[in-house]
Amino acid sequence: MSTKHSSVNPLLYPFLILFQLYQWLIDKALSPNPPREDQKLGRPNIAIIGAGITGVTAAAHCVGHGFDVTLFESGSEDQVGGIWTRVNDTSGLQIHSLMYRFHPSVRWQEGYPNRREIVDQVQQIFRRYGLDKRTRFNTKVKNVYRQNGRWIVNDASFGRFDGIIAAIGTCGAPKMPHVQGMEKFKGSIYHSSDLTGKEAKDKKIVIIGGGASAVEALEFAAAEEAQKTTILSRSDKWIIPRNLVVDTLLSFNIFGHETIFSFIPEFFLRKLFYRSLEDLAPSNKGIFMDTPMVNSDVMDKLRENKAEWVRCDIEEFVDRGVLVNRRAKGVPQGGPGHQEVVEADIVVMATGFKRPSLSFLPNDSFEEPYAPPSWYLQTFPPSHPSVSAINCTYLSAIGTVGNWHIGIYTRILLMFLVDPLTRPRPFWMERWIDMTKLLKRTSPTGAFDFFTYLELLWWFVFCIAFNPFRWKWAAFVFFGLGFALPKAVVEEESRLLGKENGSKDQAASI
């Protein structure tokens, strides 16, 4: 698709025109109105920790519905957008942007936007909803605690809050492990997030790691026209095509784990996508056990002999490359193999990022057996229903971290804060966790170690359907519509409950 909307010929790109129309309709129908500059926002007052995609989106939903927020960002203003501000210029979205609609006002110009367009969209939302005036930059959150029924972030000088949204994500500082012999290597060694501006034309690139960070390195190698790219991976990993239909169908597994039917998508992936490279498909790991790598280019490069996938253990660096223990299919890590040197001019450490810590939350949020990711709806610690750690606790999934669920989670928290009758008790939050573990007892992974997007939507539906007092909030929770109606009902419920309590007090005094 063209990245220039103005140059699109509707006859040549009809899907893109429909895509733009769809985005316009969604924006007009579902985007909450930004507050006026002189508008005083009310309670509940929410503290949001992190100004990445999740934090900015959650804050925009809060202020759009009339609730005040304070964003706490440990970095400077140029880090609004989170991890996307710290990756390479060649990096882009691996899933289709239809699955990356983190706010209704997002307007993508193409199916697979690049890093710059993603950051631009986040920062437009940041400015549109006046979040710059509500953000504390260069403020690291070290402690969150309750005092007199309200939350305090670090200390009382920042104010008091009714709810907390932790939006620190899963990607912190780059992980750059030391490997024996690095100092001997005569080429260059970079982390996969630090490749912008590096020269790699006609050079041999070795990528250590086979996860999402390896995709970044592959994009860089392709853009720079590297001579050859070799991926050194300790274990086999499922690779799925960069295809909207395939990715959507895989995310529609409502069970959220491996089942007796999982062989069907695995069979078709092997025969239609891997084809002659079927040996690379995992034999001891199902597609619904770990987050797959989403990339079609790597398969093309492997078939063209411009790339090679090596199943191996890293032994050490040598002057002309990396010494590995190459293993046959099915041989576990550390098993027998044969040593060989993989020559390289550049070694890219696709070793991921350190996971940011949620240790600023109260200690009782981490008590077993209800420690993250085993929380209510995976984000609410049972001891604190006024806290939601959105996109912070997941381990593996098939779906997307930047879609409608951010707004749904945010509005569920608002519902809990505004309407006491919808607020779950810790006992029932724990029972939901126990029920989910029971339903997924046959999963080869932990109940919350892997999920799919349809399973996540099922969690939301169950959350609303289970409690009749939440039914009036359904349109608001799922679409951001009709806030005035449930709020009016809540006020009437409060008035009736007040009368009932008053009658009881009067009878008791008599």
KOLTORVO-230214 format. One line per 5 residues: number of its first residue (from 0); their letters; for each residue x, y, z of C-alpha. Coordinates in steps of 0.2 Angstrom, whole numbers, plus 5000, padded with zeros to 4 digits. Each point is the difference from the previous one (the first is absolute). Example, Ala and Ser with C-alpha at 12.3 -4.5 7.8 and 13.67 -1.06 7.14 Angstrom:
<domis>
0 = as = 5062,4978,5039  5006,5017,4997
</domis>
This chain:
<domis>
0 = mstkh = 5000,5000,5000  5006,5018,4997  5005,5010,5015  4994,5016,4992  4981,5001,5002
5 = ssvnp = 5000,5015,4988  5007,4990,4985  4988,4985,5002  4990,4996,4984  4983,4992,5006
10 = llypf = 4999,4989,4985  5017,4992,5004  4998,5000,5019  4982,4997,5004  5004,4991,5017
15 = lilfq = 5010,5015,5006  4986,5012,4996  4988,4989,5010  5012,4999,5014  5002,5019,5001
20 = lyqwl = 4980,5001,5000  4999,4987,5014  5013,5010,5010  4990,5016,4998  4984,4992,5005
25 = idkal = 5008,4992,5015  5008,5017,5005  4983,5009,4999  4990,4987,5008  5011,4995,5015
30 = spnpp = 5013,5012,5004  4996,5009,5016  5000,5019,4998  5016,5009,5007  4997,5011,5015
35 = redqk = 4999,5019,4998  5015,5009,5006  4990,5008,5013  4991,4984,5005  5002,4994,5018
40 = lgrpn = 5001,4981,5000  4992,4991,5014  5003,4984,5010  5005,4986,5000  5017,5007,4998
45 = iaiig = 5012,4987,4992  5019,4999,5001  5007,4992,4985  5018,4994,5000  5008,5000,4983
50 = agitg = 4998,5010,4985  5001,4987,4986  4986,4994,4989  4991,4993,5015  5002,5014,5012
55 = vtaaa = 4995,5014,4987  4985,4990,4993  4994,4996,5018  5002,5019,5005  4991,5006,4984
60 = hcvgh = 4985,4989,5004  4999,5006,5018  5001,5019,4996  4988,4997,4985  4987,4993,5012
65 = gfdvt = 5003,5015,5012  5012,4992,5013  5016,5008,5005  5017,4991,4998  5018,5003,5004
70 = lfesg = 5013,4991,4990  5016,4995,5007  5014,4997,4988  5018,4996,5005  5007,5007,4984
75 = sedqv = 4999,5016,4991  4987,5007,4988  5008,4992,4985  4997,4983,5007  4981,5002,4998
80 = ggiwt = 4996,4984,4990  5010,4988,5011  5010,4986,4992  4996,5007,4983  5011,5015,5003
85 = rvndt = 5015,4989,5004  5000,4988,4985  5008,5002,4983  4993,5011,4986  4999,4984,4989
90 = sglqi = 4988,4992,5013  4982,4999,4996  4984,4991,5005  5000,4981,4997  4981,4998,5001
95 = hslmy = 4987,5009,4990  4995,5017,5006  4982,4995,5001  5006,4990,5015  5009,5015,5008
100 = rfhps = 4987,5012,5003  5004,5005,5017  4989,5015,5000  4985,5004,4989  5008,5016,4993
105 = vrwqe = 5015,4991,4993  5001,5003,4981  5012,4988,4991  5006,5004,4983  5005,4983,4995
110 = gypnr = 4998,4982,5006  5017,4998,5008  5006,5017,5007  5018,5003,5004  5007,5006,5017
115 = reivd = 4998,5019,4996  4982,4999,4995  4996,4990,5016  5008,5012,5011  4992,5015,4991
120 = qvqqi = 4983,4992,5003  5003,4998,5019  5007,5018,5002  4985,5007,4990  4988,4992,5013
125 = frryg = 5011,5006,5014  4998,5018,4993  4982,4999,4995  4994,4995,5018  5011,5013,5008
130 = ldkrt = 5011,4987,5009  5016,5010,4999  4992,5011,5015  4997,4985,5010  5016,4991,4998
135 = rfntk = 5015,4999,5013  5015,4997,4989  5017,4993,5007  4990,4993,5015  5004,4982,5005
140 = vknvy = 4986,4992,5010  5008,4990,5015  4985,4998,5011  4981,4999,4999  4990,4999,5016
145 = rqngr = 4983,5003,5007  4997,5013,5014  4982,5004,5006  4992,4991,4986  5009,5008,4986
150 = wivnd = 5016,4996,4990  5017,5010,5002  5013,4999,4987  5018,5002,5008  4994,5014,5012
155 = asfgr = 4985,5010,5003  5008,5015,4991  4993,4993,4984  4982,4999,5006  4988,4986,5005
160 = fdgii = 4992,4988,4987  4985,4989,5000  5008,4987,4987  5016,4995,4993  5004,4994,4983
165 = aaigt = 5018,4992,4998  5005,5002,4982  5018,4996,5000  4999,4986,4987  5012,4985,4998
170 = cgapk = 5015,5008,4992  5012,5010,5011  5019,5002,4998  5008,4990,4986  5007,4983,5006
175 = mphvq = 5018,4999,4994  5007,4984,5007  5019,4997,5000  5006,4985,4990  5017,4993,5002
180 = gmekf = 5012,5007,4987  4991,5016,4995  5016,5010,5002  5008,4989,4987  4988,5003,4986
185 = kgsiy = 5006,5012,4987  4984,5005,4993  4986,5011,5008  4987,4994,5014  4984,5009,5002
190 = hssdl = 4984,4998,5009  4985,4997,4989  4992,5017,5005  5016,5010,4996  5002,4997,4981
195 = tgkea = 4994,5017,4993  5014,5008,4990  5011,4984,5000  5008,4995,4983  4996,4982,4995
200 = kdkki = 5000,5000,4981  5008,4984,4993  5005,4994,5017  4997,4984,5009  4988,5002,5015
205 = viigg = 4998,4988,5014  4984,5002,5011  5001,4991,5017  4982,4997,5005  4984,4994,4992
210 = gasav = 4986,5010,5007  4992,5017,4997  5017,5009,5001  5006,4990,4986  4987,5007,4989
215 = ealef = 5007,5017,5003  5017,4994,4995  4993,4992,4984  4991,5016,4995  5017,5009,5002
220 = aaaee = 5010,4987,4990  4987,5001,4986  5000,5019,4999  5019,5000,5000  5001,4987,4987
225 = aqktt = 5011,4989,5010  5010,4986,4991  4993,4986,5011  4991,4999,5017  5002,4985,5012
230 = ilsrs = 4988,4998,5014  5007,4990,5015  4986,4993,5010  5001,4989,5016  4982,4993,4997
235 = dkwii = 4988,4998,4985  4987,5013,5000  4984,5001,4990  5000,5013,4986  4983,5006,4993
240 = prnlv = 4997,5010,4984  4998,5019,5000  4982,4997,4995  4984,5008,5007  4989,4985,4997
245 = vdtll = 5012,4987,5007  5004,5011,5015  4982,5003,5004  4995,4982,4998  5014,4994,5012
250 = sfnif = 4994,5013,5013  4983,4993,4999  5004,4985,5010  4988,5003,5015  5008,4987,5011
255 = gheti = 5016,5009,5001  5011,4985,5000  5005,4984,4990  4985,4989,4997  4997,4984,4990
260 = fsfip = 4996,5011,4985  5016,5010,5001  5008,4988,4987  4989,5008,4987  5008,5017,4999
265 = efflr = 5017,4992,5003  4998,4989,4985  4995,5014,4989  5014,5011,5006  5012,4986,4996
270 = klfyr = 4993,4995,4983  4996,5018,4993  5012,5012,5009  5015,4990,5005  4999,4988,4984
275 = sledl = 5018,4995,4996  5006,5007,5017  4988,4989,5011  5015,4993,5009  5001,5017,5009
280 = apsnk = 4982,4999,5007  5001,4994,5019  4996,4982,5003  4999,5001,5019  4990,5016,5002
285 = gifmd = 4983,5005,4994  4995,5016,4992  4990,5005,5015  5014,4998,5013  5011,5015,4996
290 = tpmvn = 4999,5017,4991  5004,4996,4982  5012,5010,4989  4989,5010,4987  5011,5002,4984
295 = sdvmd = 4998,4994,4982  5016,5008,4994  5011,4988,5010  4993,4985,4991  5003,5008,4983
300 = klren = 5018,5004,5005  5002,4982,5006  4994,4993,4983  5011,5012,4990  5015,4995,5011
305 = kaewv = 5002,5018,5005  4997,4994,5018  5003,4985,5011  4992,4994,5016  5012,4990,5011
310 = rcdie = 4993,4990,5015  5015,5001,5012  5008,5004,5017  5011,5015,5000  5017,4995,5006
315 = efvdr = 5011,5016,4998  5005,5014,4989  5016,4998,4989  5009,5013,4990  4990,4996,4984
320 = gvlvn = 4983,4996,5007  4991,4989,5012  5004,4982,5005  4984,4990,5002  4995,4982,5004
325 = rrakg = 4988,4996,4986  4986,4988,5005  4989,4989,4990  4981,5002,5000  4993,4993,5017
330 = vpqgg = 5016,5001,5009  4998,5011,5016  5010,5014,5005  5017,4995,5006  4998,4983,4991
335 = pghqe = 5013,4992,4988  5004,5009,4984  5015,5006,4990  5010,5016,5002  5002,5012,4986
340 = vvead = 5005,5019,4998  4986,5011,4992  5010,5014,4992  4993,5018,5003  5005,5018,4997
345 = ivvma = 4986,5006,5011  4992,4990,5015  4983,5006,5006  4995,4995,5017  4981,4997,4998
350 = tgfkr = 4999,4996,5019  4985,5011,5004  4996,5012,5014  5000,4999,5019  4982,4999,5007
355 = pslsf = 4996,5015,5010  4995,4996,5018  4983,5003,5008  5008,5000,5017  4994,5017,5003
360 = lpnds = 4983,4993,5003  4995,4994,5018  5008,4984,5006  4983,4991,5002  4998,5001,4981
365 = feepy = 5013,4986,4998  4994,4987,5012  4999,4982,4994  4990,4993,4992  4993,5016,4993
370 = appsw = 5016,5008,4994  5002,5007,4983  4995,4995,4987  4987,4990,5010  4990,5016,5003
375 = ylqtf = 4982,5004,4997  4998,5002,4981  5019,4999,5001  5002,5018,5005  4990,5003,5016
380 = ppshp = 5009,4994,5016  4986,4992,5010  5005,5010,5016  4998,5016,4990  4986,5002,4987
385 = svsai = 5004,5018,4998  5017,4996,4992  5002,4994,4982  5017,4995,4993  4995,5000,4981
390 = nctyl = 5012,4992,4988  5013,4997,5015  4996,4982,5005  4999,4989,4985  5013,4988,4995
395 = saigt = 4995,4993,4983  4985,5002,4989  4993,5000,4982  4992,5017,4997  5006,5017,5003
400 = vgnwh = 5005,5012,5014  4994,5015,4992  4981,4998,4996  4983,5003,5007  5003,4991,5016
405 = igiyt = 5010,5015,5007  4984,5010,5000  4989,4986,5007  5012,4997,5015  5000,5019,5003
410 = rillm = 4981,5001,5000  4998,4984,5011  5011,5009,5013  4990,5016,4998  4984,4989,5003
415 = flvdp = 5007,4993,5015  5005,5017,5007  4983,5009,4996  4988,4986,5004  5003,4991,5017
420 = ltrpr = 4987,4986,4995  5011,4995,4986  5016,4999,5009  5006,4982,5003  5005,4994,5017
425 = pfwme = 5017,4991,5002  4991,4984,5003  4991,5000,4983  5015,5006,4991  5010,4985,5007
430 = rwidm = 4986,4988,4995  5001,5007,4982  5018,4996,5000  4997,4983,5007  4987,4997,4987
435 = tkllk = 5011,5005,4986  5014,4988,5006  4987,4986,5001  4994,5004,4982  5018,4999,4994
440 = rtspt = 5006,4986,5010  5005,4990,4985  5010,5014,4993  5019,4995,4998  5004,5018,5007
445 = gafdf = 4993,5009,5015  4982,5006,4999  5006,5018,4998  5017,4997,4992  4992,5000,4982
450 = ftyle = 4983,5007,4994  4992,5005,4983  4991,5016,4996  4983,4991,4999  5003,4993,5017
455 = llwwf = 5003,5017,5007  4984,5007,4993  4991,4985,5008  5007,5005,5017  4993,5018,4997
460 = vfcia = 4983,4993,4995  4999,4988,5015  5006,5015,5011  4985,5010,4995  4987,4986,4999
465 = fnpfr = 5004,4992,5017  4994,5015,5010  4983,5007,4995  5005,5017,5007  5013,5001,4987
470 = wkwaa = 4987,4998,4985  4996,5018,4999  5018,5003,4997  5002,4989,4985  5000,5013,4987
475 = fvffg = 5011,5011,5009  5013,4986,5004  5001,4993,4983  4998,5015,4989  5001,5016,5011
480 = lgfal = 4982,5004,4997  4986,5006,5011  5009,5005,5016  4987,5012,5005  4986,4986,5002
485 = pkavv = 5010,4988,5012  5006,5015,5010  4982,5006,5002  4995,4982,5005  5014,5000,5013
490 = eeesr = 4995,5016,5007  4982,4993,5002  5006,4984,5008  5011,5010,5012  4984,5011,5005
495 = llgke = 4990,4984,5003  5014,4992,5010  5001,5016,5010  4982,5000,5004  5000,4982,5005
500 = ngskd = 5015,5002,5011  4992,5016,5007  4984,4990,5004  5011,4986,5008  5009,5013,5011
505 = qaasi = 4983,5008,5005  4993,4983,5005  5016,4996,5010  4999,5016,5009  4981,4997,5005
</domis>
